[in-house]
Amino acid sequence: MKKKTILTVSTFLLWTFIFILQKPVFLLVYGGLGHIAQVIWHGLPLDMSMAGYLAAVPALVILAGTLPFLYGPRTGKWLKGIAAAWTAAAAIIVATAFTANIALYGYWRFPLDSTPLFFLSSSPSAAMASVEWWQAVLGIAAIIIIAALICAAFHLLWQKSASDIFITKPSRWQWLPQLLLTALLFLPIRGGVTVSTMNTGRAYFSQTETLNHAAVNPLLSFMESVAHSEDFADMYRFMNDAEAHRLFRAMAVHSAGNRPRLKLLTGNRQTGNPDIYIVILESFSDTLTRQPGVTPNLNAAGDEGTSFSNFYANGFRTDRGLVSILLGYPAPGSLSLMKYPRKTARIPSLASHLKKAGYDLHYYYGGDADFTNMRSFLVNQGFEKITEDIDFPVADRISKWGVPDHLLFRRVMADIKQRRGSKPAFTVIQTSSSHEPFDVACHRLKNKKLNAFAYTDSCIGAFTRFMKTQKSWKNTLVIFVPDHLGAWPDEIDNFSLWHFHIPMVWTGGRARAHTVVDVFGSQQDIAATVLGQLGIAHGDMPFSKDIADPAITHYAYFMPNDGFGMTDGRNAVVYDNKQRRTVLLKGNKKYVKQGQAVLQVIFDDIAGR
């Protein structure tokens, strides 16, 4: 049994080592070995995940060899043949992925994905037209050599360790520990036991994009891309493209020159740019703020500063909300854009604009920053500092989602006390405690869900009171905005206006006091509105509308799982794409077509990224 265990573990480790060896080769071609240790370390989870996939079949073969009813010389030959065939096929696939990644990266500047399949399947001759004959010969030779070396390494391993494991009669219960060992391969494949599953975003660690791409396992990147691939250009075709874009342009006029704007920030140019905090509140809703005693601190902040009474979430999940809030982009309900790092990296963001304006960027989250590709999503925007669950003591990670909100804010406040330097700060704080299972540190309300929201509200109250004691408060803007509605009320109608109606509150020394803004908007409009108040150009964000600009068309846009909704107060539409029916229509019937045009243009834009 010992030999079988050693062979299973050695197979996994050898695949991991092969993937590690690819990284210095990539770096030698694209940038040098200066950060090789960091690249290997941050890419190791992905390499181990891919090694787990490739070691699974040999592990099952060894497991079969421990079953008494399969014992026999002929069976042993068959089992070794299966292992050899699998290894040879895997070696060719790994060699091809590695070679293609090296060859294509210089042109595309992103890790290997399903794009080559798209070109080869759509037009093989065109795909090969740009390849010189010597490049093809060199590529094929590289694949053959690398695959042969991999096969040779595994031949030596199995020849030495597997000489008698298939011819020695197994004991009665020998299969059990081998079964457990094989099952353990699920851990590296999944990426551990946390809520975050393995994704290429886990390897991102640097502001230098090439280093992040060097850390990514090319075969895992390819598999992830194939699994999530969609033909976006063919989705949601309601009308011809020219008409869709004409209707959208009429609804997406940006300011030109110094048109009068609603002034949401106090001060002037001499005051300087304010510190900006966006606090993303898990699952809060407009309905919730009207429940007695649940959100007194958020409501008080709205009374003191600026509240937006006709504000909507763009989506129904956190990953959608983050895309809309930070990228100024209406996140589709039918797919998670955060799972496509190559696409989100090409969308301008609020953070990238603020960074160019001299801001220091910091993101705080009490959970796992690898969840739904969040790390690559943030790094690509320019966030240099990401504080997550592993940056807290183990004793602080006491909830399902990591660190509870009061400890998260305690860390933020401690860092603010230590902050030095003249740069303005852009800080995003993402809460999580008002998410199921709603286990929080205080027990003030009988209803478990409402109690969790009241707890998070108490945390933002403590944070606001602390900020008011700081000298920087007079030059600070704090924006409280939910990621989406969730958990309350219990009965949620996904195709309704109120489902997406959320509060947004601006407070701080620079926020306009005692103001209610009734202009219609949604999360995608935060970026343009903030940048507009700072005088920063944002014409490269066509989906984000400046709420404070009275000369443009204002509306709130949102997307249920597979549909869209739009309202400007006078008109409203909610449309179900699956059933191709209008669920709600108020006012002008042309509003349906306008909403369809927006959705069609969004997917045109995604396809072109």
C-alpha positions as CSV (number, residue, x, y, z in Angstrom):
1,M,0.0,0.0,0.0
2,K,2.9,2.3,0.7
3,K,4.1,2.2,-2.9
4,K,0.6,3.0,-4.2
5,T,0.4,6.0,-1.9
6,I,3.9,7.2,-3.0
7,L,3.0,6.8,-6.7
8,T,-0.3,8.8,-6.3
9,V,1.4,11.6,-4.5
10,S,4.4,11.6,-6.8
11,T,2.2,11.9,-9.9
12,F,0.5,14.9,-8.4
13,L,3.8,16.6,-7.4
14,L,5.4,15.9,-10.7
15,W,2.6,17.6,-12.6
16,T,2.8,20.5,-10.2
17,F,6.6,20.8,-10.8
18,I,6.1,20.7,-14.6
19,F,3.7,23.6,-14.4
20,I,6.2,25.5,-12.1
21,L,8.9,25.0,-14.7
22,Q,6.8,26.9,-17.3
23,K,7.0,30.1,-15.4
24,P,10.7,31.0,-15.7
25,V,10.5,30.2,-19.4
26,F,7.6,32.6,-19.8
27,L,9.4,35.3,-17.8
28,L,12.6,34.9,-19.8
29,V,10.6,35.5,-23.0
30,Y,8.5,38.4,-21.5
31,G,10.4,40.5,-19.0
32,G,13.1,38.7,-17.0
33,L,13.3,36.7,-13.8
34,G,13.3,39.5,-11.3
35,H,10.0,38.4,-9.7
36,I,10.2,34.7,-10.3
37,A,9.6,33.7,-6.7
38,Q,6.4,35.8,-6.4
39,V,5.2,34.5,-9.7
40,I,5.7,30.9,-8.7
41,W,4.2,31.4,-5.3
42,H,1.0,33.2,-6.5
43,G,0.6,30.8,-9.4
44,L,1.1,27.7,-7.2
45,P,-2.6,27.2,-6.3
46,L,-3.6,27.2,-10.0
47,D,-0.7,24.8,-10.8
48,M,-1.8,22.5,-8.0
49,S,-5.4,22.7,-9.2
50,M,-4.4,21.7,-12.8
51,A,-2.1,19.0,-11.4
52,G,-5.1,17.6,-9.4
53,Y,-7.1,17.3,-12.6
54,L,-4.4,15.5,-14.4
55,A,-3.5,13.2,-11.5
56,A,-7.1,12.1,-11.0
57,V,-7.1,9.4,-13.7
58,P,-3.8,7.8,-12.6
59,A,-5.1,7.8,-9.1
60,L,-8.3,6.0,-10.2
61,V,-6.1,3.5,-12.1
62,I,-4.1,2.8,-8.9
63,L,-7.4,2.6,-7.0
64,A,-8.6,0.0,-9.4
65,G,-5.4,-2.0,-8.8
66,T,-6.3,-2.3,-5.1
67,L,-9.6,-4.0,-5.8
68,P,-9.3,-7.7,-5.2
69,F,-11.9,-8.7,-7.9
70,L,-9.7,-6.9,-10.5
71,Y,-6.5,-8.6,-9.5
72,G,-4.6,-10.4,-12.3
73,P,-1.7,-10.0,-14.7
74,R,-3.9,-9.1,-17.7
75,T,-5.8,-6.5,-15.7
76,G,-2.5,-5.0,-14.5
77,K,-1.4,-4.6,-18.1
78,W,-4.6,-2.9,-19.0
79,L,-4.4,-0.5,-16.1
80,K,-0.9,0.5,-16.8
81,G,-1.9,1.0,-20.4
82,I,-4.7,3.3,-19.5
83,A,-2.3,5.3,-17.2
84,A,0.2,5.5,-20.0
85,A,-2.3,6.6,-22.6
86,W,-3.8,9.3,-20.3
87,T,-0.3,10.6,-19.5
88,A,0.6,10.8,-23.2
89,A,-2.6,12.7,-24.1
90,A,-2.2,15.0,-21.1
91,A,1.5,15.6,-22.0
92,I,0.5,16.7,-25.6
93,I,-2.3,18.9,-24.2
94,V,0.0,20.6,-21.6
95,A,2.8,21.0,-24.2
96,T,0.3,22.6,-26.7
97,A,-1.1,25.0,-24.1
98,F,2.3,26.1,-22.9
99,T,3.6,26.6,-26.5
100,A,0.5,28.4,-27.6
101,N,0.6,30.7,-24.6
102,I,4.2,31.6,-25.2
103,A,3.7,32.2,-28.9
104,L,0.4,34.2,-28.7
105,Y,1.1,36.3,-25.6
106,G,3.3,38.7,-27.5
107,Y,0.4,39.5,-29.8
108,W,-2.6,39.4,-27.5
109,R,-1.1,40.3,-24.1
110,F,-3.5,38.0,-22.1
111,P,-3.2,34.4,-21.0
112,L,-4.3,31.6,-23.3
113,D,-8.1,31.4,-23.6
114,S,-10.7,30.0,-26.0
115,T,-10.0,32.6,-28.7
116,P,-7.8,30.3,-30.8
117,L,-10.7,27.8,-30.9
118,F,-13.0,30.5,-32.1
119,F,-10.6,31.5,-34.9
120,L,-9.9,27.9,-35.9
121,S,-13.5,26.8,-35.9
122,S,-14.8,29.9,-37.7
123,S,-12.1,30.1,-40.4
124,P,-9.1,27.7,-40.2
125,S,-7.5,29.1,-43.3
126,A,-7.7,32.7,-42.0
127,A,-6.5,31.6,-38.6
128,M,-3.4,30.1,-40.1
129,A,-2.8,32.8,-42.7
130,S,-0.8,35.0,-40.4
131,V,1.5,32.1,-39.3
132,E,4.8,31.7,-41.2
133,W,5.8,28.2,-42.1
134,W,8.9,28.3,-39.9
135,Q,6.7,29.4,-37.0
136,A,4.4,26.4,-37.5
137,V,7.4,24.0,-37.8
138,L,9.0,25.5,-34.7
139,G,5.8,25.3,-32.7
140,I,5.1,21.7,-33.6
141,A,8.7,20.8,-32.8
142,A,8.4,22.5,-29.4
143,I,5.2,20.6,-28.6
144,I,6.8,17.3,-29.6
145,I,9.9,17.9,-27.5
146,I,8.0,19.1,-24.4
147,A,5.5,16.3,-24.6
148,A,8.3,13.8,-25.0
149,L,10.2,15.1,-22.0
150,I,7.0,15.0,-19.9
151,C,6.3,11.4,-21.0
152,A,9.9,10.4,-20.2
153,A,9.6,11.9,-16.7
154,F,6.4,10.0,-16.0
155,H,7.8,6.8,-17.5
156,L,10.8,6.9,-15.1
157,L,8.4,7.6,-12.2
158,W,6.0,4.8,-13.0
159,Q,8.7,2.3,-14.2
160,K,10.4,2.7,-10.8
161,S,7.4,2.8,-8.5
162,A,4.8,0.8,-10.4
163,S,6.8,-2.3,-11.2
164,D,4.9,-4.6,-8.9
165,I,1.8,-2.7,-7.6
166,F,-0.4,-4.3,-10.3
167,I,0.9,-7.8,-9.9
168,T,0.9,-8.1,-6.1
169,K,-2.4,-9.4,-4.8
170,P,-4.0,-6.6,-2.7
171,S,-5.3,-7.1,0.8
172,R,-9.0,-7.0,1.5
173,W,-9.3,-3.4,2.7
174,Q,-6.3,-1.9,0.8
175,W,-8.7,0.1,-1.5
176,L,-10.1,2.2,1.3
177,P,-7.0,4.5,2.0
178,Q,-6.4,4.8,-1.7
179,L,-10.0,5.9,-2.2
180,L,-9.5,8.6,0.5
181,L,-6.3,9.7,-1.1
182,T,-7.9,10.0,-4.5
183,A,-10.8,12.0,-3.0
184,L,-8.3,14.4,-1.5
185,L,-7.4,15.5,-5.0
186,F,-10.7,17.4,-4.9
187,L,-9.1,20.0,-2.5
188,P,-6.4,21.4,-4.9
189,I,-8.8,21.1,-7.8
190,R,-11.4,23.2,-6.0
191,G,-8.8,25.4,-4.4
192,G,-9.5,24.5,-0.7
193,V,-12.6,24.4,1.4
194,T,-13.6,28.1,1.5
195,V,-16.6,29.6,-0.4
196,S,-14.2,30.6,-3.2
197,T,-13.6,28.0,-5.9
198,M,-10.5,28.0,-8.0
199,N,-10.2,30.7,-10.7
200,T,-7.4,32.4,-12.6
201,G,-8.0,35.6,-10.6
202,R,-6.4,34.0,-7.6
203,A,-2.9,34.4,-9.2
204,Y,-3.2,38.2,-9.6
205,F,-0.9,40.0,-7.3
206,S,0.9,42.8,-9.1
207,Q,0.3,46.1,-10.8
208,T,2.5,44.8,-13.6
209,E,0.1,42.9,-15.8
210,T,2.7,40.6,-17.3
211,L,3.6,39.2,-13.9
212,N,0.0,38.4,-13.2
213,H,-0.2,36.6,-16.6
214,A,3.0,34.8,-15.9
215,A,1.5,33.4,-12.7
216,V,-1.6,32.1,-14.5
217,N,-1.6,28.4,-15.5
218,P,-2.3,28.6,-19.3
219,L,-4.1,25.3,-19.4
220,L,-6.4,26.2,-16.5
221,S,-7.0,29.6,-18.1
222,F,-8.0,27.9,-21.3
223,M,-10.3,25.5,-19.5
224,E,-11.9,28.4,-17.6
225,S,-12.5,30.4,-20.8
226,V,-14.0,27.4,-22.6
227,A,-16.3,26.7,-19.6
228,H,-17.5,30.3,-19.6
229,S,-17.4,31.1,-23.3
230,E,-20.4,32.7,-24.9
231,D,-21.0,34.2,-28.3
232,F,-21.9,37.6,-26.9
233,A,-22.4,39.2,-30.3
234,D,-25.4,36.9,-31.0
235,M,-27.1,37.5,-27.7
236,Y,-30.2,39.7,-27.3
237,R,-30.7,40.7,-31.0
238,F,-34.0,42.7,-30.8
239,M,-33.4,44.9,-33.9
240,N,-30.7,45.7,-36.4
241,D,-27.5,47.1,-34.9
242,A,-27.8,50.5,-36.5
243,E,-31.2,51.1,-35.0
244,A,-30.1,49.8,-31.6
245,H,-27.1,52.1,-31.5
246,R,-29.1,55.1,-32.8
247,L,-31.6,54.7,-30.0
248,F,-28.8,54.2,-27.4
249,R,-26.9,57.3,-28.5
250,A,-30.0,59.4,-28.1
251,M,-30.1,58.3,-24.5
252,A,-26.4,58.5,-23.8
253,V,-25.4,62.1,-24.5
254,H,-22.5,63.3,-22.3
255,S,-21.8,66.8,-21.2
256,A,-19.8,69.0,-23.5
257,G,-18.0,72.0,-22.0
258,N,-19.0,73.5,-18.6
259,R,-22.8,73.1,-18.6
260,P,-24.4,74.0,-15.3
261,R,-24.6,71.0,-13.0
262,L,-26.3,70.2,-9.7
263,K,-23.6,70.9,-7.2
264,L,-23.4,67.8,-4.9
265,L,-20.0,68.6,-3.3
266,T,-19.1,71.7,-1.4
267,G,-15.8,73.6,-1.7
268,N,-13.8,74.7,-4.7
269,R,-10.6,74.0,-6.6
270,Q,-8.6,75.4,-3.8
271,T,-10.1,72.9,-1.4
272,G,-8.5,70.1,-3.3
273,N,-9.9,66.7,-4.1
274,P,-11.6,65.0,-1.2
275,D,-10.9,61.6,0.3
276,I,-13.6,59.3,-1.1
277,Y,-15.0,56.3,0.7
278,I,-17.5,54.0,-1.0
279,V,-19.1,51.6,1.6
280,I,-20.8,48.8,-0.3
281,L,-23.6,47.5,2.0
282,E,-24.5,43.8,1.5
283,S,-28.1,43.3,0.5
284,F,-29.5,46.6,1.8
285,S,-32.6,48.0,0.1
286,D,-34.9,51.0,0.1
287,T,-37.7,48.8,1.7
288,L,-35.3,48.0,4.6
289,T,-34.6,51.6,5.5
290,R,-38.3,52.1,6.2
291,Q,-38.4,49.3,8.8
292,P,-38.5,50.8,12.3
293,G,-35.2,50.7,14.2
294,V,-33.2,48.8,11.5
295,T,-31.2,51.5,9.8
296,P,-31.2,54.6,12.0
297,N,-27.5,55.4,11.3
298,L,-27.9,55.1,7.5
299,N,-31.1,57.2,7.6
300,A,-29.4,59.8,9.8
301,A,-26.5,60.1,7.4
302,G,-29.0,60.7,4.6
303,D,-30.8,63.4,6.6
304,E,-27.5,65.1,7.3
305,G,-26.0,64.8,3.8
306,T,-27.5,64.0,0.3
307,S,-29.9,61.1,-0.3
308,F,-30.9,59.9,-3.7
309,S,-34.6,58.9,-3.6
310,N,-34.9,57.3,-7.1
311,F,-31.8,55.2,-7.1
312,Y,-31.6,51.6,-8.3
313,A,-29.3,48.6,-8.3
314,N,-28.3,47.3,-11.7
315,G,-28.4,43.7,-10.7
316,F,-29.3,41.1,-8.1
317,R,-25.9,39.7,-6.9
318,T,-22.7,41.2,-5.4
319,D,-20.5,40.4,-8.4
320,R,-23.0,42.4,-10.6
321,G,-23.1,45.2,-8.2
322,L,-19.4,45.6,-8.0
323,V,-19.1,45.8,-11.7
324,S,-21.8,48.5,-11.9
325,I,-20.5,50.6,-9.0
326,L,-16.8,50.5,-9.8
327,L,-16.8,50.3,-13.6
328,G,-19.8,52.4,-14.3
329,Y,-21.0,49.5,-16.4
330,P,-24.5,47.9,-16.4
331,A,-23.6,44.4,-15.3
332,P,-25.7,41.8,-17.2
333,G,-27.9,39.5,-15.2
334,S,-27.4,36.5,-17.4
335,L,-23.6,36.4,-16.9
336,S,-20.9,37.4,-14.4
337,L,-18.5,39.8,-16.1
338,M,-16.1,39.4,-13.2
339,K,-15.4,35.9,-14.5
340,Y,-13.9,37.4,-17.7
341,P,-10.8,39.3,-16.5
342,R,-9.7,40.0,-20.0
343,K,-12.9,41.9,-20.7
344,T,-13.2,43.8,-17.4
345,A,-9.6,44.8,-17.7
346,R,-10.5,46.8,-20.8
347,I,-13.4,48.6,-19.2
348,P,-12.4,52.0,-17.8
349,S,-13.2,52.3,-14.1
350,L,-13.8,54.9,-11.4
351,A,-10.6,53.7,-9.7
352,S,-8.5,54.0,-12.8
353,H,-9.6,57.6,-13.4
354,L,-9.0,58.5,-9.7
355,K,-5.6,56.9,-9.8
356,K,-4.6,59.0,-12.8
357,A,-5.9,62.1,-10.8
358,G,-3.4,61.2,-8.0
359,Y,-5.5,59.1,-5.6
360,D,-4.2,56.3,-3.4
361,L,-6.4,53.2,-3.8
362,H,-7.3,50.7,-1.1
363,Y,-10.0,47.9,-1.0
364,Y,-11.2,46.3,2.2
365,Y,-13.2,43.1,2.3
366,G,-13.6,40.7,5.3
367,G,-13.9,37.7,3.0
368,D,-11.9,35.9,0.3
369,A,-10.7,38.3,-2.4
370,D,-10.5,35.4,-4.8
371,F,-14.3,34.8,-4.7
372,T,-15.7,35.2,-8.2
373,N,-12.4,36.5,-9.7
374,M,-12.5,39.6,-7.4
375,R,-8.8,39.9,-7.1
376,S,-8.0,40.2,-10.8
377,F,-11.1,42.5,-11.1
378,L,-9.6,44.8,-8.5
379,V,-5.9,44.6,-9.5
380,N,-6.8,45.4,-13.1
381,Q,-8.5,48.6,-11.9
382,G,-5.3,49.7,-10.1
383,F,-6.0,48.8,-6.5
384,E,-2.5,48.5,-5.0
385,K,-3.8,47.5,-1.6
386,I,-6.3,44.8,-1.0
387,T,-7.1,43.9,2.6
388,E,-9.0,40.6,2.9
389,D,-9.7,37.8,5.4
390,I,-6.1,36.4,5.5
391,D,-4.8,39.8,6.6
392,F,-6.7,39.4,9.9
393,P,-5.9,37.1,12.8
394,V,-7.4,33.7,12.6
395,A,-9.5,34.5,15.7
396,D,-11.2,37.3,13.8
397,R,-12.4,35.1,10.9
398,I,-15.4,33.9,12.8
399,S,-18.2,34.1,10.3
400,K,-19.0,32.1,7.2
401,W,-17.9,35.0,5.0
402,G,-14.8,35.7,7.0
403,V,-14.3,38.7,9.2
404,P,-17.5,40.3,10.6
405,D,-18.2,43.9,9.8
406,H,-17.3,45.5,13.1
407,L,-13.8,44.0,13.0
408,L,-13.5,45.1,9.3
409,F,-14.4,48.7,10.2
410,R,-12.0,48.5,13.2
411,R,-9.2,47.7,10.8
412,V,-10.2,50.5,8.4
413,M,-10.2,53.0,11.3
414,A,-6.9,51.8,12.6
415,D,-5.3,52.3,9.1
416,I,-6.8,55.8,8.8
417,K,-5.1,56.8,12.1
418,Q,-1.8,55.6,10.7
419,R,-2.3,57.1,7.2
420,R,0.4,59.5,6.1
421,G,1.1,61.4,2.9
422,S,-0.4,64.1,0.9
423,K,-2.3,62.0,-1.7
424,P,-6.1,61.9,-1.5
425,A,-7.5,58.4,-0.7
426,F,-10.1,56.4,-2.6
427,T,-11.2,53.6,-0.3
428,V,-13.8,50.9,-0.9
429,I,-15.2,49.0,2.0
430,Q,-17.3,45.9,1.2
431,T,-19.4,44.6,4.1
432,S,-20.7,41.0,4.3
433,S,-22.4,40.3,7.7
434,S,-25.9,41.1,6.4
435,H,-25.7,38.0,4.2
436,E,-27.2,34.7,5.2
437,P,-26.7,32.9,7.6
438,F,-27.1,36.3,9.4
439,D,-25.0,35.3,12.4
440,V,-23.8,38.5,14.0
441,A,-22.4,39.7,17.3
442,C,-25.4,41.6,18.5
443,H,-29.0,40.5,19.2
444,R,-31.1,43.6,19.3
445,L,-34.0,42.6,17.1
446,K,-36.0,39.4,17.2
447,N,-36.1,38.9,13.5
448,K,-32.7,37.3,12.6
449,K,-32.5,38.9,9.2
450,L,-33.4,42.4,10.4
451,N,-31.1,42.0,13.3
452,A,-28.2,41.3,10.9
453,F,-29.0,44.5,9.0
454,A,-29.2,46.5,12.2
455,Y,-25.8,45.1,13.2
456,T,-24.2,46.3,10.0
457,D,-26.0,49.7,10.4
458,S,-24.5,50.0,13.8
459,C,-21.0,49.4,12.3
460,I,-21.4,52.2,9.8
461,G,-22.7,54.4,12.6
462,A,-19.5,53.8,14.5
463,F,-17.5,54.4,11.4
464,T,-19.2,57.7,10.7
465,R,-18.8,58.9,14.3
466,F,-15.1,58.0,14.1
467,M,-14.6,59.9,10.8
468,K,-16.2,63.0,12.3
469,T,-13.4,63.1,14.9
470,Q,-10.7,63.2,12.2
471,K,-9.3,66.4,10.8
472,S,-9.8,65.0,7.3
473,W,-13.6,64.8,7.7
474,K,-14.0,68.3,6.4
475,N,-12.5,67.2,3.1
476,T,-14.1,63.7,2.9
477,L,-16.9,62.2,0.9
478,V,-18.5,59.0,2.1
479,I,-20.9,57.1,-0.2
480,F,-23.1,54.4,1.3
481,V,-24.6,52.2,-1.4
482,P,-25.9,48.6,-1.4
483,D,-24.7,46.0,-3.8
484,H,-28.3,44.7,-4.4
485,L,-31.5,44.0,-2.6
486,G,-31.5,40.7,-0.8
487,A,-33.0,38.7,2.1
488,W,-35.6,41.4,3.0
489,P,-38.5,41.2,2.5
490,D,-38.9,37.4,2.4
491,E,-41.0,37.4,-0.7
492,I,-39.0,38.9,-3.6
493,D,-40.4,39.5,-7.1
494,N,-37.4,39.4,-9.4
495,F,-39.4,41.2,-12.2
496,S,-40.5,44.2,-10.2
497,L,-39.3,47.8,-9.9
498,W,-39.1,47.8,-6.1
499,H,-36.8,44.8,-6.1
500,F,-34.1,47.0,-7.5
501,H,-34.9,50.2,-5.6
502,I,-32.0,50.9,-3.2
503,P,-30.8,53.8,-1.1
504,M,-27.7,55.9,-1.9
505,V,-26.4,58.4,0.7
506,W,-23.5,60.9,0.3
507,T,-22.2,62.2,3.6
508,G,-19.0,63.8,4.9
509,G,-17.6,67.3,5.2
510,R,-17.7,67.7,1.4
511,A,-21.2,66.4,0.8
512,R,-24.0,68.8,0.3
513,A,-26.1,69.0,3.5
514,H,-29.8,68.3,3.9
515,T,-30.4,67.5,0.2
516,V,-32.7,65.0,-1.6
517,V,-31.9,64.2,-5.2
518,D,-34.9,62.8,-7.0
519,V,-33.2,62.3,-10.4
520,F,-33.5,58.7,-11.6
521,G,-30.3,56.7,-11.8
522,S,-28.6,53.4,-11.0
523,Q,-25.3,52.0,-9.8
524,Q,-23.7,52.4,-13.2
525,D,-24.1,56.2,-12.8
526,I,-22.0,56.6,-9.6
527,A,-18.7,56.8,-11.5
528,A,-19.8,59.5,-13.9
529,T,-21.5,61.5,-11.1
530,V,-18.4,61.4,-8.8
531,L,-16.0,62.2,-11.6
532,G,-18.3,65.0,-12.9
533,Q,-18.2,66.6,-9.4
534,L,-14.4,66.5,-9.4
535,G,-14.1,67.9,-12.9
536,I,-12.5,64.7,-14.3
537,A,-13.4,63.7,-17.9
538,H,-15.2,60.4,-18.2
539,G,-16.2,60.3,-21.9
540,D,-14.8,56.8,-22.1
541,M,-17.6,55.5,-19.9
542,P,-20.6,55.6,-22.2
543,F,-22.9,53.7,-19.9
544,S,-22.4,55.9,-16.9
545,K,-24.6,59.0,-16.7
546,D,-23.8,62.0,-14.6
547,I,-26.9,62.3,-12.3
548,A,-26.0,66.0,-11.6
549,D,-26.1,66.9,-15.3
550,P,-29.6,68.2,-16.0
551,A,-29.1,68.3,-19.8
552,I,-28.9,64.6,-20.4
553,T,-31.5,61.8,-20.4
554,H,-31.9,60.3,-17.0
555,Y,-33.2,56.8,-16.3
556,A,-32.5,53.9,-14.0
557,Y,-31.6,50.6,-15.7
558,F,-31.4,47.2,-14.2
559,M,-31.2,43.6,-15.2
560,P,-32.9,40.6,-13.5
561,N,-31.5,37.1,-14.2
562,D,-32.5,37.2,-17.8
563,G,-34.3,40.4,-18.5
564,F,-34.1,44.2,-18.1
565,G,-36.0,47.0,-16.5
566,M,-35.9,50.7,-17.0
567,T,-37.7,53.7,-15.5
568,D,-37.6,57.5,-15.5
569,G,-40.7,57.9,-13.3
570,R,-43.1,58.8,-16.1
571,N,-42.3,55.6,-18.0
572,A,-41.3,52.1,-16.8
573,V,-40.8,48.8,-18.4
574,V,-39.8,45.3,-17.1
575,Y,-39.1,42.7,-19.7
576,D,-38.6,38.9,-19.4
577,N,-36.2,37.8,-22.1
578,K,-36.8,34.1,-21.6
579,Q,-40.5,34.3,-22.2
580,R,-40.1,37.3,-24.5
581,R,-42.9,39.2,-22.8
582,T,-43.4,42.6,-21.2
583,V,-44.0,42.0,-17.5
584,L,-44.7,45.7,-16.7
585,L,-45.2,48.7,-18.9
586,K,-46.1,52.2,-17.8
587,G,-46.3,55.2,-20.1
588,N,-44.8,55.2,-23.6
589,K,-44.8,51.9,-25.5
590,K,-41.6,53.0,-27.2
591,Y,-39.9,52.5,-23.8
592,V,-39.7,48.7,-24.4
593,K,-37.7,49.2,-27.6
594,Q,-35.4,51.7,-25.9
595,G,-34.7,49.2,-23.1
596,Q,-34.0,46.5,-25.7
597,A,-31.7,48.8,-27.5
598,V,-29.6,49.4,-24.4
599,L,-29.3,45.7,-23.7
600,Q,-28.3,44.9,-27.2
601,V,-25.6,47.7,-27.2
602,I,-24.3,46.4,-23.9
603,F,-23.7,42.9,-25.4
604,D,-22.2,44.5,-28.5
605,D,-19.8,46.2,-26.2
606,I,-19.0,43.1,-24.2
607,A,-18.4,41.1,-27.5
608,G,-15.9,43.8,-28.7
609,R,-13.9,43.9,-25.5
